[in-house]
Amino acid sequence: MRRYSAFAIAREAARHHSGWERAWRSPQPKASYDVIIVGAGGHGLASAYYLGKNFGITNVAVIEKGWLGGGNTGRNTTIIRSNYLQDPSAAIYEKARRLYETLSQDLNYNVMFSPRGVIMLAQTHHEVRGYLRTAHANALQGIETKFIDKHQVKKLVPIMNIDGPRYPVLGGLWQPRGGSARHDAVAWGYARACSDMGMDIIQQTEVTGIRRDGGAVAGVETTKGFIGCKKLGVVVAGHSGVLAEMAGFRLPLESVALQALVSEPIKPIMDVVVMANTVHGYMSQSDKGEMVIGGGTDGYNNYTQRGSFHHIEETVRALIETFPMLSRLKMLRQWGGIVDITGDRSPILSKTPVDGMFMNCGWGTGGFKSIPGSGWGFAELMAKGHSPLTAEFGIERFREGRFIDESVAAGVAH
Ligand SMILES: Cc1cc2nc3c(=O)[nH]c(=O)nc-3n(C[C@H](O)[C@H](O)[C@H](O)COP(=O)(O)OP(=O)(O)OC[C@H]3O[C@@H](n4cnc5c(N)ncnc54)[C@H](O)[C@@H]3O)c2cc1C
């Protein structure tokens, strides 16, 4: 693989961009692999990447039914933060946030990580208490956050109306090194690096069955035929329940549509990310100038990559109270993804009842931020059978009542 650099851009500019290589190969599947990952979203690709980089396992295929990054990874609003309450969550989300800081250099691909800062607004006294508790927990976990008062919020976001009639802003939980990154670039960067290590990324190929030999995984049935493997990682977000059913077990999660929308582009007006859990909306401004707005999940289980219309109205109505200027903006596009939500709002990174088969799912409405950390831990779990990062996130926690309750940190869909 030729490295991207300022020199390469100058060289290609001089020869009319005729020398760029394809970023990744599109191979036909081999008969078998050491490891198959199902799902070429950010989590699947990052898992494959760290299998190769950290453990030298490169006889790997990533199988994707659509195009890589076309699931939730390419549909999310890209908020990155690690201000979670419980220690296992803080560890994996902060690992991810730290890896994001140097991901562009690591992958030799500009993922446009922008640590511009994230505020979670406190608009009720209950939220003030909740975020003060989180700030204390984060201090113990070594994560830089602090509770700021309403005047500091207003200073950071001058366009905000902090005296809203229903929910005035009382303060906020501020993480200065939170921010955002370019979602497609994260998927593309990992895909390019995986392909460069000799891994096969096989797109437009759906996994339709999981073959077992005794109690162990033997491979997957696909629309391009059977492909054997010694280990299988299933990383398919909203379709995790469908794949688990193919292997003969059930998962404690639900699939629902989550949607987002963007406005017409305008001049720079807000240089931080704002989340408002009480009124349920969150917003940032993209480099193009669009206001990127996310809302809530549908109130019923479904597999439509769309979302209900009334949610757009609810989200925009809620945000207009805090950002009155929004009422003058035209909305350009709306889209949805299918997210997989567990009862304790924490992910599942786990062995399964089938030997050699592992699940990485349940990231729900907030898994973009965790992609590098999840890939790092899941690769270690698959390679060694154990990872300190994933140890608390096994499926058995639901049977044993060891929940990792993150309903405050994940209370708004992001
Ligand atoms: C509107 C919206 C806004 C969001 N905002 C944020 C945010 O601001 N911050 C944040 O941290 N998170 C956010 N999220 C959540 C985040 O996008 C997800 O948690 C994350 O992208 C999940 O990544 P993934 O790789 O697990 O899944 P995906 O990217 O969905 O990848 C799974 C892949 O598996 C493939 N697949 C499924 N079934 C099969 C099969 N049978 N065979 C082969 N392939 C299959 C799919 O086609 C898909 O490409 C948001 C999500 C949505 C929908």
The ligand as a Tripos MOL2 file, in Angstrom:
@<TRIPOS>MOLECULE
LIG
   53    58     1     0     0
SMALL
NO_CHARGES

@<TRIPOS>ATOM
      1 C1        -29.0330    8.0710   13.6890 C.3       1 LIG1
      2 C2        -27.9390    7.5190   14.5580 C.ar      1 LIG1
      3 C3        -27.1650    8.3930   15.3090 C.ar      1 LIG1
      4 C4        -26.1400    7.8930   16.1170 C.ar      1 LIG1
      5 N1        -25.3280    8.7820   16.7570 N.ar      1 LIG1
      6 C5        -24.2500    8.3330   17.4520 C.ar      1 LIG1
      7 C6        -23.3290    9.2720   18.0160 C.ar      1 LIG1
      8 O1        -23.4740   10.4910   17.8670 O.2       1 LIG1
      9 N2        -22.2770    8.7720   18.7220 N.ar      1 LIG1
     10 C7        -22.0950    7.4340   18.9080 C.ar      1 LIG1
     11 O2        -21.1490    7.0510   19.6040 O.2       1 LIG1
     12 N3        -22.9210    6.5160   18.3370 N.ar      1 LIG1
     13 C8        -23.9950    6.9330   17.6080 C.ar      1 LIG1
     14 N4        -24.8490    6.0310   17.0170 N.ar      1 LIG1
     15 C9        -24.6400    4.5990   17.2390 C.3       1 LIG1
     16 C10       -23.5510    4.0600   16.3320 C.3       1 LIG1
     17 O3        -23.7810    4.4530   15.0060 O.3       1 LIG1
     18 C11       -23.5050    2.5290   16.4140 C.3       1 LIG1
     19 O4        -23.4640    2.0970   17.7560 O.3       1 LIG1
     20 C12       -22.2770    1.9670   15.7040 C.3       1 LIG1
     21 O5        -22.0930    2.5780   14.4470 O.3       1 LIG1
     22 C13       -22.4120    0.4810   15.5180 C.3       1 LIG1
     23 O6        -21.3800    0.0360   14.6830 O.3       1 LIG1
     24 P1        -21.3260   -1.4630   14.2020 P.3       1 LIG1
     25 O7        -20.0840   -1.6280   13.4350 O.co2     1 LIG1
     26 O8        -21.5650   -2.3350   15.3950 O.co2     1 LIG1
     27 O9        -22.6380   -1.6270   13.3320 O.3       1 LIG1
     28 P2        -22.9470   -1.2380   11.8120 P.3       1 LIG1
     29 O10       -22.1790   -0.0510   11.3680 O.co2     1 LIG1
     30 O11       -24.4410   -1.1650   11.6910 O.co2     1 LIG1
     31 O12       -22.3690   -2.4870   11.0300 O.3       1 LIG1
     32 C14       -22.9890   -3.7460   11.0570 C.3       1 LIG1
     33 C15       -22.9120   -4.3020    9.6550 C.3       1 LIG1
     34 O13       -23.3710   -5.6530    9.6660 O.3       1 LIG1
     35 C16       -23.9540   -5.9040    8.4040 C.3       1 LIG1
     36 N5        -24.7970   -7.0950    8.4850 N.ar      1 LIG1
     37 C17       -25.9640   -7.2420    9.1450 C.ar      1 LIG1
     38 N6        -26.4530   -8.4830    8.9580 N.ar      1 LIG1
     39 C18       -25.5650   -9.1420    8.1540 C.ar      1 LIG1
     40 C19       -25.5120  -10.4500    7.5910 C.ar      1 LIG1
     41 N7        -26.4760  -11.3520    7.8150 N.pl3     1 LIG1
     42 N8        -24.4500  -10.7760    6.7960 N.ar      1 LIG1
     43 C20       -23.4490   -9.8790    6.5570 C.ar      1 LIG1
     44 N9        -23.4630   -8.6260    7.0600 N.ar      1 LIG1
     45 C21       -24.4960   -8.2660    7.8530 C.ar      1 LIG1
     46 C22       -24.7320   -4.6130    8.1240 C.3       1 LIG1
     47 O14       -25.0080   -4.4750    6.7410 O.3       1 LIG1
     48 C23       -23.7930   -3.5490    8.6650 C.3       1 LIG1
     49 O15       -22.9750   -2.9710    7.6710 O.3       1 LIG1
     50 C24       -25.9070    6.4820   16.2080 C.ar      1 LIG1
     51 C25       -26.6860    5.6080   15.4480 C.ar      1 LIG1
     52 C26       -27.6820    6.1110   14.6220 C.ar      1 LIG1
     53 C27       -28.5070    5.1610   13.7920 C.3       1 LIG1
@<TRIPOS>BOND
     1     1     2 1
     2     2     3 ar
     3     2    52 ar
     4     3     4 ar
     5     4     5 ar
     6     4    50 ar
     7     5     6 ar
     8     6     7 ar
     9     6    13 1
    10     7     8 2
    11     7     9 ar
    12     9    10 ar
    13    10    11 2
    14    10    12 ar
    15    12    13 ar
    16    13    14 ar
    17    14    15 1
    18    14    50 ar
    19    15    16 1
    20    16    17 1
    21    16    18 1
    22    18    19 1
    23    18    20 1
    24    20    21 1
    25    20    22 1
    26    22    23 1
    27    23    24 1
    28    24    25 2
    29    24    26 1
    30    24    27 1
    31    27    28 1
    32    28    29 2
    33    28    30 1
    34    28    31 1
    35    31    32 1
    36    32    33 1
    37    33    34 1
    38    33    48 1
    39    34    35 1
    40    35    36 1
    41    35    46 1
    42    36    37 ar
    43    36    45 ar
    44    37    38 ar
    45    38    39 ar
    46    39    40 ar
    47    39    45 ar
    48    40    41 1
    49    40    42 ar
    50    42    43 ar
    51    43    44 ar
    52    44    45 ar
    53    46    47 1
    54    46    48 1
    55    48    49 1
    56    50    51 ar
    57    51    52 ar
    58    52    53 1
@<TRIPOS>SUBSTRUCTURE
     1 LIG1         1 GROUP 0 **** ****
